Amino acid sequence: MTESYSGNACEQMPPLETRESVPQSGREAISHFPAGALLETQLLRCEDVLLSGWVGLGRPHTSADDLIGVLLPGDRLGAVLDSHLCCAVALTPVSVAPEDYRTDEAREFRHLIRQCVRTCHFSAWDRIEDFFLETYERLEAVELASDWTFDLPLSQATIARILGLSTAHVNRIIHQLRAQHHIKIAGRAITLLTHNALGSLPMESCVI
């Protein structure tokens, strides 16, 4: 698991002059942003959807390095950024394009609610397992994962920031998950070996 961005998630960055727009058929245009780019509403359209890459969500108007969630391909950026609840940074190179029709306008907010529940009430072990399961489900929905295997382009340090854990804790639990045959890792590919047991986490795993 590696990443191309390791800087501050919400630090002030210079205006992006590297945005590239590639006209497509009809009104669509694909825009590309490099890893580390701060994605602001001035640069995006309300209907922009993430085509590729990972976007980290952080607290607005702060230089804190904490991440509070991620957007994955298929997620609408404007739905989150328009409310000014989050700032967004490209964790990997990303591409976005407008999409006029969406049947599920609340999808991104459900992901954020799940992230809040996970970080506030789950044990460290279950935070990581649930994060892996949700990531697979989201990528499978847009045909970017299959056979319980998905690509994870993030470092353990970034996973730790997303889940509110230390890097050492994430490293230790991932080693335990591998040793107990819950997951298999090959390069950036993660395979969930006990996915049937991950469908519903036990209530005793919640920390209240």
Buried (B, 14 or more C-beta within 10 A) or exposed (E): BEBBBEEBBBBEEEEBEEBEEEEEEEEEBBBBBBBBBBBEBEBBBEBBBBBBBBBBBBBEEEEBBEBBBBBBBBBBBBBBBEEEEBBBBBBBBBBBBBBEEEEEEEBBEEBBEBBEEBBEBBBBBBBBBBBBBBBBEBBBEBEBBEEBBBBBBBBBBBBBBBBBBBBEBBBBBBEEBBEEEBBBEEEEEBBBBBBEEBEEBEEEBBEE
